[in-house]
Amino acid sequence: MTARPVPGDLLRIDGRASVQFAGDRALTLRVVSTSDRQAYDGWIWLTGYVIDRRGNATTKREIYVQLAGLRPASVPAPPRQVSRRDGPGGPRGASARPSRAGTAPR
C-alpha cells in the first residue's frame, strides 16, 4: 500500500511493515488517525485499535510502520447475536426433544 491510510481502514500489520511485527507479533489494526509528525521517507505513525479474531477492539496502539508494507485486512465476521427468542436451542419453535412422528396423539 503506498496511499496514506485513512481513519476506518482495517490493516494487517506484519513483518513487511516493520520487523517488530514479524511472525506471531503480527496484528490487525483499525486506523483511528495518521500523524503528520516528521518521519523517515516511506514511514508513517498510525494510531488505531488492535482487532482480535472475533472483530472486537482490544487495545489502542500507536505504531511506526513502512507504508509499502501495509496490507488491507479481511473483515472479520461479526459475532453471531443470539436473540432472546432464539435461546441456546436455536430458533423459536425448534425443539431439542425427539420427534413424535408416527405416535398416537395423547
N, C-alpha and C positions, 0 to 999 in steps of 0.2 A: 504494500500500500504506500503510495507516495503522496496521496492527498492528506491534508491535515484532518484528523478525526474531529467530529463534532459531538456535542452532548447528545446522548442517546445511542451512540454507536456501541455495538457489542463486539469486542475484540478478543482474539486468542493471543495471549502474551506468552511466548515461549523463548527458547534459546536463540531464535532468529532475531528477536527484538533486543535481547540483552542476555549475556551469559548468566546473569543471576537468576534467570527464569528457565534455565535448561532442565531437561529431564522431568522429574516429578515435582519440580517447583513451578511448572507452567500454571497459568491461571486464565480464567475468563474474566474480562473487565467490562463493566458498563460505564462508559465515559460520562463524567459529570461536567468536566471542564478541561480546557487546554490552557497552558500557561504561556505568557509572552516573555517569560524570563529568558535571559541570554543562555543559549545552549550551543554546543558544537553543531556544525553544519550536518543536517540529516538526523539530528536527535531532537527529542521533544519531552517536555514534562507533561504528564497526564494525571488527572485526579479522577477517581472513579470508585465504584463498588465492585468487589470480588463477588462473582456469581457462582454458586455451587451447582452441583449436578441437577438439583431439583428446581433450579431457576430462582432461588432466593438470594438476596444480597446478604453477604455475611460480614464483610469489613470494608471500611473506606481506606483507600491507599492512594499515595502519590508516588508515581513511578517515573523513571527516566529511561526512555527507550529509543531505539532507532526506528524512524518512520518506515524504512524499507522492509523491516522485519515484522511489521504489524499485519495481521490477517483477520478478516471478518470471522466471527464465531457463528456456529449454527445456533439457532434459538432453541433453548431447552424447552421441552414440552411443559406446559403449566401443570402444577399438581392437580390431580383429579379432585374435584369438590364433591363431597357426599352430602346430598340434601337430607334434611330431617326425615323426609318421607321415605327416602331410599333405605337408610339404615344399613347395618352391616350385611344383611341378607340379600341385598340387591334392590331393584326397583320395587315399588309398592305393588302388591298383588302377587309377587313371586314368593314362593314358599320353599323352605328347606325340607318340609315334610314330603315323604314319598307320595306319589300319585295314587289315588284310589280307583283308577280306571278299572272297569270290569268287576267292581264290587257292588253289591246291592245297597241302595240308599238306606239310611238309618231311620 
